[in-house]
Amino acid sequence: MMNIVILYGTETGNAEMLAEDIQSGLQADHQVEILNLSDFAPGDFDRGRLYLIVSSTYGDGELPASAQPFGQAMKAQTPDLTGVVFGLFGLGDSEYDTFNLGSKVVQDLMEEAGATMLGERIVHDASGSDMAEDLALPWAREVVSLAETRIGVAA
Ligand SMILES: Cc1cc2nc3c(=O)[nH]c(=O)nc-3n(C[C@H](O)[C@H](O)[C@H](O)COP(=O)(O)O)c2cc1C
């Protein structure tokens, strides 16, 4: 049983819906909380928890509205997130030249702060053939299994 926080950054709700799907899939085995990135500050990260971050891309390859304050706070506060572990699932659309750059912004902010990404950053494509719901749970389970060797597993 792991202590997991799903953080979502969204503009029109897709990332939030996906976060809820992931929570449903994991909550039988883990303690899973969902938070909008708009309600989360860099100082809230806890090394005893796994962060699953789901973020879309908006505008010209930018963070979606609900993730913008978090992005600004990360830049302003330059927190030391060494020892924080996270996985990252990006929502985007390859119709845009700036495909999935919002999730790349999140990855860069986290890694520059010293956090460790587990697994690959998923770059979901709304114009592709895969459903985000089909990719999300296998991704989340993989990240959880990678985290098990790093985070103390509570009984
Ligand atoms: C106005 C607008 C701008 C967008 N800009 C981008 C973009 O630059 N890059 C990208 O990969 N996807 C872009 N998208 C696609 C969204 O990321 C995608 O629709 C996503 O599922 C939205 O998730 P959300 O509802 O959680 O914000 C854009 C969509 C809209 C409507």
The ligand as an SDF file (V2000), in Angstrom:
LIG
                    3D

 31 33  0  0  0  0  0  0  0  0999 V2000
   -7.0950   26.2840  -27.6070 C   0  0  0  0  0  0  0  0  0  0  0  0
   -6.3520   24.9830  -27.4700 C   0  0  0  0  0  0  0  0  0  0  0  0
   -4.9600   24.9970  -27.5000 C   0  0  0  0  0  0  0  0  0  0  0  0
   -4.2340   23.7930  -27.3970 C   0  0  0  0  0  0  0  0  0  0  0  0
   -2.8670   23.8400  -27.4920 N   0  0  0  0  0  0  0  0  0  0  0  0
   -2.1800   22.6650  -27.5010 C   0  0  0  0  0  0  0  0  0  0  0  0
   -0.7630   22.6720  -27.6960 C   0  0  0  0  0  0  0  0  0  0  0  0
   -0.1200   23.6990  -27.8610 O   0  0  0  0  0  0  0  0  0  0  0  0
   -0.1260   21.4680  -27.6880 N   0  0  0  0  0  0  0  0  0  0  0  0
   -0.7830   20.2850  -27.5110 C   0  0  0  0  0  0  0  0  0  0  0  0
   -0.1420   19.2360  -27.5150 O   0  0  0  0  0  0  0  0  0  0  0  0
   -2.1370   20.2510  -27.3040 N   0  0  0  0  0  0  0  0  0  0  0  0
   -2.8470   21.4150  -27.3080 C   0  0  0  0  0  0  0  0  0  0  0  0
   -4.2060   21.3850  -27.1410 N   0  0  0  0  0  0  0  0  0  0  0  0
   -4.8690   20.0820  -26.9120 C   0  0  0  0  0  0  0  0  0  0  0  0
   -5.1790   19.8390  -25.4270 C   0  0  0  0  0  0  0  0  0  0  0  0
   -3.9920   19.6630  -24.6730 O   0  0  0  0  0  0  0  0  0  0  0  0
   -6.0130   18.5550  -25.3190 C   0  0  0  0  0  0  0  0  0  0  0  0
   -7.2740   18.8250  -25.9180 O   0  0  0  0  0  0  0  0  0  0  0  0
   -6.2180   18.0800  -23.9060 C   0  0  0  0  0  0  0  0  0  0  0  0
   -6.9510   16.8650  -23.9020 O   0  0  0  0  0  0  0  0  0  0  0  0
   -6.9510   19.0750  -23.0370 C   0  0  0  0  0  0  0  0  0  0  0  0
   -6.9830   18.6030  -21.7080 O   0  0  0  0  0  0  0  0  0  0  0  0
   -7.6240   19.4720  -20.5340 P   0  0  0  0  0  0  0  0  0  0  0  0
   -9.1200   19.4920  -20.7650 O   0  0  0  0  0  0  0  0  0  0  0  0
   -7.2910   18.7280  -19.2860 O   0  0  0  0  0  0  0  0  0  0  0  0
   -7.0330   20.8240  -20.5320 O   0  0  0  0  0  0  0  0  0  0  0  0
   -4.9260   22.5640  -27.2360 C   0  0  0  0  0  0  0  0  0  0  0  0
   -6.3320   22.5630  -27.2030 C   0  0  0  0  0  0  0  0  0  0  0  0
   -7.0390   23.7520  -27.3240 C   0  0  0  0  0  0  0  0  0  0  0  0
   -8.5460   23.7020  -27.3170 C   0  0  0  0  0  0  0  0  0  0  0  0
  1  2  1  0
  2  3  1  0
  2 30  2  0
  3  4  2  0
  4  5  1  0
  4 28  1  0
  5  6  2  0
  6  7  1  0
  6 13  1  0
  7  8  2  0
  7  9  1  0
  9 10  1  0
 10 11  2  0
 10 12  1  0
 12 13  2  0
 13 14  1  0
 14 15  1  0
 14 28  1  0
 15 16  1  0
 16 17  1  0
 16 18  1  0
 18 19  1  0
 18 20  1  0
 20 21  1  0
 20 22  1  0
 22 23  1  0
 23 24  1  0
 24 25  2  0
 24 26  1  0
 24 27  1  0
 28 29  2  0
 29 30  1  0
 30 31  1  0
M  END
$$$$
